[in-house]
Amino acid sequence: MNKSIRALGEVGLRVNHLAPTTAFYRDVVGLEIFDEGPGYVFFRVAEGIEGHPQLLVLFDRGVEVGMATTTLDHLAFVIDMDDYEHERRRLEGLGLNVFVKQFPRFHWRSLFFSDPEGNTVEFVANDLTVGAAE
């Protein structure tokens, strides 16, 4: 592990349709727009370290993005366990196909769904009951 790295600064996605993808991360995921301009939108995910917030950045892209052309597997946002069921119901109420998965080794409970570009998004919560019996 590189001891110099203290936090994730940002994740950048190049997307085909900036407006609907911006609306998704703003309205569905619930991120706050930090900065935007022609061809890009920066979302604040959380406070960061030394003046650099944790960011998700969307860049308009002129070539087709899809599973065959992206190097992104998924991006994950940490949520509180107290919000897990509320978020599951909210996402399903928005018509999203939500895949539920547990990771007993790490005590994580996750909700997976797709953004308008087909990228996988994860909401993950720490749940000490997951894997406790193992």
Backbone torsions as a table, in degrees:
resi	resn	phi	psi	omega
1	MET	NA	135.7	177.2
2	ASN	-79.9	108.6	-176.8
3	LYS	-68.2	-14.1	178.2
4	SER	-75.5	-26.1	-179.0
5	ILE	-80.5	124.8	-175.2
6	ARG	-111.5	-19.3	-179.4
7	ALA	-169.6	163.6	173.4
8	LEU	-77.1	124.3	179.9
9	GLY	-82.8	-51.0	179.8
10	GLU	-163.1	159.5	171.2
11	VAL	-124.1	129.8	179.3
12	GLY	-109.7	133.1	176.2
13	LEU	-118.6	131.0	171.5
14	ARG	-94.7	124.5	-172.2
15	VAL	-123.5	154.8	179.4
16	ASN	-79.6	-33.4	-173.3
17	HIS	-129.0	91.4	-172.2
18	LEU	-63.0	-44.7	-175.1
19	ALA	-61.8	-53.0	-179.3
20	PRO	-68.8	-29.7	178.5
21	THR	-72.5	-36.5	173.9
22	THR	-61.1	-46.7	179.5
23	ALA	-60.5	-39.5	179.6
24	PHE	-61.2	-51.9	-177.3
25	TYR	-70.3	-26.7	175.8
26	ARG	-78.7	-51.2	-170.1
27	ASP	-89.7	-33.3	-178.5
28	VAL	-92.0	-53.5	-179.6
29	VAL	-74.8	-33.0	175.9
30	GLY	91.8	27.6	179.7
31	LEU	-86.3	151.5	179.8
32	GLU	-93.0	133.4	176.1
33	ILE	-70.7	125.6	-179.2
34	PHE	-93.5	-40.3	179.8
35	ASP	-162.5	150.0	175.8
36	GLU	-152.9	157.2	179.4
37	GLY	-163.0	-172.8	179.8
38	PRO	-60.1	114.6	175.2
39	GLY	86.9	5.6	179.5
40	TYR	-154.1	154.5	173.1
41	VAL	-142.3	129.0	174.5
42	PHE	-104.5	127.2	175.2
43	PHE	-108.2	136.5	173.0
44	ARG	-84.0	122.8	177.2
45	VAL	-90.1	-46.0	-179.4
46	ALA	-163.7	167.3	173.4
47	GLU	-63.1	148.4	-178.1
48	GLY	-115.4	-143.5	-177.1
49	ILE	-120.1	132.6	172.8
50	GLU	50.7	51.9	173.1
51	GLY	83.5	-1.3	177.9
52	HIS	-111.3	102.4	178.6
53	PRO	-67.6	161.4	171.9
54	GLN	-75.2	127.8	-171.9
55	LEU	-128.6	147.6	163.8
56	LEU	-111.2	127.4	-177.6
57	VAL	-118.6	129.9	174.6
58	LEU	-106.2	130.5	176.8
59	PHE	-119.1	131.0	175.7
60	ASP	-64.8	139.2	-175.3
61	ARG	-129.3	136.3	-176.8
62	GLY	-89.5	0.7	178.0
63	VAL	-120.3	156.6	-176.8
64	GLU	-62.5	131.3	175.6
65	VAL	-108.4	138.1	178.2
66	GLY	-168.3	179.8	-177.1
67	MET	-56.6	-34.0	-177.7
68	ALA	-77.7	-18.5	-174.7
69	THR	-116.3	0.6	180.0
70	THR	-102.8	151.3	174.2
71	THR	-102.6	0.7	-179.4
72	LEU	-84.8	129.3	173.2
73	ASP	-87.1	-54.8	176.2
74	HIS	-166.9	166.9	170.5
75	LEU	-127.1	144.5	-173.1
76	ALA	-121.4	141.7	175.2
77	PHE	-118.9	128.3	179.2
78	VAL	-77.9	131.2	175.2
79	ILE	-124.3	162.4	175.2
80	ASP	-75.8	145.0	177.5
81	MET	-58.8	-32.8	178.4
82	ASP	-61.7	-22.4	-178.7
83	ASP	-98.0	-5.2	-171.5
84	TYR	-57.7	-56.2	-177.4
85	GLU	-65.4	-38.9	176.6
86	HIS	-59.2	-45.3	-179.8
87	GLU	-66.2	-40.3	177.9
88	ARG	-59.4	-48.4	179.8
89	ARG	-64.4	-40.6	-179.6
90	ARG	-63.5	-46.4	-179.8
91	LEU	-63.6	-45.0	177.9
92	GLU	-64.1	-36.4	177.2
93	GLY	-64.9	-24.4	176.3
94	LEU	-83.5	1.6	178.8
95	GLY	85.9	12.6	179.8
96	LEU	-84.2	144.3	174.6
97	ASN	-83.0	111.7	-176.1
98	VAL	-105.4	126.5	176.7
99	PHE	-105.1	123.8	-177.8
100	VAL	-98.2	134.6	179.1
101	LYS	-145.5	147.2	175.4
102	GLN	-114.7	147.8	177.2
103	PHE	-123.3	85.1	-174.0
104	PRO	-56.4	-35.9	-177.9
105	ARG	-59.8	-33.8	-176.2
106	PHE	-106.3	-3.6	-176.2
107	HIS	63.2	44.3	179.5
108	TRP	-113.2	145.6	173.5
109	ARG	-125.0	125.5	-171.6
110	SER	-125.5	152.4	171.7
111	LEU	-119.1	123.3	178.2
112	PHE	-111.8	139.6	176.8
113	PHE	-154.7	171.9	-176.1
114	SER	-112.4	145.4	172.7
115	ASP	-84.1	176.2	-177.0
116	PRO	-62.1	-18.2	179.9
117	GLU	-92.5	-2.6	-179.6
118	GLY	91.2	3.3	175.3
119	ASN	-73.2	143.0	179.2
120	THR	-84.4	130.9	178.3
121	VAL	-115.8	140.2	-179.6
122	GLU	-125.9	134.2	165.4
123	PHE	-105.1	122.4	-175.4
124	VAL	-123.2	135.9	179.9
125	ALA	-125.1	143.6	174.1
126	ASN	-78.7	123.8	-179.3
127	ASP	-137.2	103.3	-176.3
128	LEU	-65.5	-14.1	176.3
129	THR	-77.2	-20.1	177.8
130	VAL	-74.3	118.1	179.7
131	GLY	82.9	3.6	-176.7
132	ALA	-65.8	-32.1	-176.1
133	ALA	-82.5	-8.4	-175.7
134	GLU	-90.2	NA	NA
